[in-house]
Amino acid sequence: MSSQPGEPATPRAADPNGSWRAVIDIGTNSVLLLIARWHGRDLEIALDQATITRLGKGVAATGVLAPESIARTLAVLRQYRETAAQYGATPMAVTTEGVRLANNRDDFLRPAAEVLGAPVRLLSGAEEAELSYRSVAQELGSAEALRVLDIGGGSTELAVGEGERLISSVSHPIGAVRLYERFVAHDPPEPSEVAAIEIEALETFQRGQPLEPYPILTGLAGTVTTAAAMLRELPAYDREEVDCKAFPYVQVRDLRDRAAQVTAAERCRIWPALDPARADVIVAGLTILVAAMKHCGAQVLSVRDRGLRYALIERG
C-alpha cells in the first residue's frame, strides 16, 4: 500500500500481535513514513507515505533551520505518530543532511522528540549511504555487483558493493534543494544554470571514489522515483508502476532537458504525477541523476522505491 505524497493514508486496524513497525525518515525536502512487518524474508508493507515539508530550506546557505520549516515538519510528525499508533506501532525516527548542516538543530530535535515520544537519531553521511545500500541489497539475495544512488534534498549518497557486502560509499554535499537554491534564479532555469548544476555535480562526484564504468545504476528516493513516474507518463504516482522499472540514460537525459525548458507550473500540467511541492527542484535533482550516470558510466537506471527506511525496519 502506498500513497501520493501529502495525501492522508487510510489506516487499517492495529495488528493484534503488535508486529507492525514504523520508521520515519526526516529528510531535507520530505518526511517519509514506512509501516511494515516481516514474514521470513518477505516484507509486508502497510503504508509508505511521503510529505514534502522542506525542512532544510535555505539551511545550506544560512546554517539555520527556519522556524516555519520546523513548524511544517513537526505538524507532519504529529500526524505520522497518530497514524503509526493506529497500527499499534511506535515510530523510530532518523534525520539526515538538512539537520546535520544546521547550527540550530536542537530547535528541531527537541520538539520533534517531544512530539514522537522518543529522540530522533541524527545519521552521519556514512550511515545514510550504508542504509540506502542495504535497503536494496537485503532484498536481492545475490552476490551481484550493485551501485546504489540516493538523491536527497541536501546530500546524495553513492554506494558500491557486491550483494550485501558494501565495498565503499560516499555521502556527497549535493542535493536537489541545495543545488536549486544555489544555482537557480529563474523559472524555467536558464541553460547556464542547468549547466552549472551539472558541472558542480560531476566535479563533486569526481572528488569522491574513482569508479570503473558499470552499466547499471540503481536509484532511490524522490527525484528518481518521480523521474520514473514522469517517464512512464503516469496520471498519478503509483509505487507499483515505478519500482523495479529500468530506463536508458538517453531517456533520463532527455527528460531533464525537456523539464528544464518549461516552468514549474507547466511541469505539473505535463506530468501530473509530479508533486507540485517538488516541481521547482526536480530539474536540479534530474541533473544530479544525469551527472551520476555519467560518473558511473551507467547505460541504464534501475529504479527502486525504497530507501534507508526499509533498512531500518528490523526483522522480528
N, C-alpha and C positions, 0 to 999 in steps of 0.2 A: 504494500500500500504506500503510495506517495502522494504528495500534494504540491500544487503550484506554490512557489514562494509567496509568502504573505497571506495565503488563504488559511482559514481555520480548518483543522482536521476534525473528522467525525470520530469521536472516541469509541472504543469497544469496552466491553465490561472488563473490570480488573481480573487478572488471572488468579484463580483460587490458590494456585501453588506458589504465587509470588515470584515467578521466574522471569518476568519481563524486566529488562534492564534498559536504562535510559542514559544517553550521553549527549551533552550539549557542547558544541564546538563554537566558541565565540571568536569569530574572525574579524579582520579589519573592515570587511564590507558586509558580511552576512552572518547570521546566527543560525546554526543548524541543530535540529533535534532528531536523534535516532532512538527509537524504541524497538527492541528486538530481543529474541531469545534463541538459544542454540538447541538443536536436536542432533546430537552427534556432531558431524562436520557440516550440517546444514543450518543456515541462519534463517530464521523466520522473522520477517520484517513486519512489524505492526504499523509503524509510522516513520517516515523520513521526510522532514519538513524543513524548509529554509525561509528565513525572513531577512530582507535586507534592511539593516539599520545604520550602516556606515559609521560604526563606532570610531574607526580610525580616520575620519575625515579631517584632513589638514595636519595630522599628527607628524608626518614626516618632515614638514616644514617648520612647525611650531614647537614640537616636542610636548604638546599638550592635548589631552582628550577634551573636546568641547563639552560643556555642560549639557547642551541639547542632544548631543550624540550619546552621552551616558544615559540620559533620561529615556531616549528611544529604546536603547538596548535593555535597560532594566525593566521596562514595560513588557518587552518580549520574554525576558527571563521569567517574569511572574506568570505569564501565560503558559510558558513551557512547563513550569513546575506544576501548575494545575493540571495540564494535560497528562504529564507523567503520572501524577497521583491517581488519575482515572484508570491507569493500567496497573496500579499497585507498585509503581516504581519510584525510587528516589534518584533524581538525576545526578550524575557526576559531570562536572563542567571543567573544560580547559579553555585556554585562550592563547593567542599567538602574537604575531609580529606587531599589530597595531598597539597592543598593550605593552609589548617589550620596548617600543620606542618612546613611550610616554613617561615624562618626568612626574606626572601626577597620577600614575597608575593606581595608587591606593584610593583615589577619589572614585574609582570604578570598582576595584576589587573588594573594598569593604562593604559597600551597599549590595554588591552582587552576592557576596557570601550571606548577607542577611536575608536577601530575597530567596535564595536557594536552600538555605539552611546548612550549608557546608562551604568550605573555602573553594575558590576557583584556582585550579592549578595553572600556573604560567609556564608554558612549554618553552624550551630552548629551540633554536633553529634546528639543531641536530636531532632533537626528539621529534620535532614536527616532520622532518624528512623521513626518519625511520618509520614513524607510524603511518605515513602516507604510503610508503613502500609496502609495509606489512599488510595494509588493508587490501591490497591486490594479491600479494604473494601467498597469503594464508588460504586464499580461496582456490588458487590454481592447482596446488598439489603436484607440481612438477619441478624439475631442476633446470628448466629452460632459462636462457638469458632474458633479463627483464630490465627495462628502463622505465621509470615512473616519474612523471612530471605533475606537480601540483601547483597550479597558478592561483595565488590568493590575491587579496586586495593590497597587502603590504609586502609580501615576500613570495618567492617562487622556489619550490624545492625540487631538486633533480637527484634521483637516487638510482643506483646501478647495482644489480645483483644477479644471482642465479637461483631461481626458485625462492625459497625462504631465506637464503643466505644473502644478506646485504653486504656488498663489497665496498661501496663508497657512497657518500651523499653530501650534498651541499645545499644550504639554505641561502639563496641569493636575495640581496636587498632591493628587489624589484617586484612590483605587483601592479595589477590593473588600476587601482585607485591611485597608488603612489606615482606611477608614471603619467597617468592622466593629469593629475594635479600639477605635476612638474612641467609638462611639455605642452599641454593643450589649452589654447585660449580662444578657440573658435569652434563654431558648430555649423557645418561639419568641420572637422580639423583640416588645417592646411596640409598639403602634401609634405611640406618641410617639417611639420610637427610629427606626422606619422613616421617620416624618415628618422627623425631624432630619437623617437622611442625605439625603433628597430636597432639603430646603432648602439644606443645605451644598453639594450637587452643583449645584443650579440657580444659587446665588449665585456659585459658583466659575466655572461656565461663563460667566455674565454678566459677570464681571470680565475675560474674555478678549475674543475677537473678536466684534463685533456681526454677526449674520447675518440675511440675508433668508430668509424661510421657503422651504424646498425640500422636495419631497415624499418623497425617498428618502435614507435614511442607511445607508451600508454599514458594517457592524460586523464587527470582528475579535476574535480572542483567546478565551480560555477561557470567560469569562462569556457572551459572545454565542453561541458555538458550542454551549455547554451549554444555553443557553436554547432554541436551535433543536431540540436533541435532546429536551428536555423537552416542547416544544410539539408535536412530532411523535410523542410517546409511544413513543420507540424503546426496545427491550429492552436495548440496549447502544449505546454511542457508535459511530457509523459516519460517517466523513468524507463519503462519497459521498451520504449521506442528509441532510446539513445544508448542504453547500456549494452556494451559488447559490440557496438557498431564501429566500422572502420572507414576511413576516408583518406584518399591520396593527398599528398602535400599540395598539389596544384589546386585542389578544391578548397582547402583551408586558406591558402594564399588569396585565391580569387574572392572568397567570402570576405576576408579582411579588406581587400581593395574596394569591393562593392559597398560594404558598410561604411567605409571612410568617405564615400562620396555623397552621403545623404545625412540629414540632420538626425538627432536622437529621436525626435517625434516621427520622422519618416521611417526610421528603422523599425519602430513598433508597428507601423502600418504594414510594412513589407513582410516582417517576420513576427507574427502575433505571439509566438512562443517566447519572445524576448521580453523579460520583465522590464517594465518602464523604469524601475529603480536601477537597473543595470545598463540601460541604453546609452548613457553618456560615457561609461568607461569601457564598453565592450570592444571598441576599436583598439584601445591600448592593450586590453587582455589578449585579443586576437593577434596583435603584433608581437607580443611576448611569445605566443604559441608558435607563430611563424619563425621567429628567431630561434626558439628552442629546437624546432625540427631541423633547421639549417645546422645548428651547432651539433646535433646528434647524427646528422647525415640520414635522417629518417625519411623514408618514402611514404610511410603510412602512419596515420594517427589512429590508435585504438582507444576508444572512449569507454571509460568506466564511471558509472555514477556511484562512486564510493568516496573514500577519504579517511582521514585519521579517526573519525568517529567509529568507523567499522572495526578498526584495530583495537579500539578501547572497549568494545563490547566483549568482555571476557567470557570464556566458556565456563559453564556452571559444572 
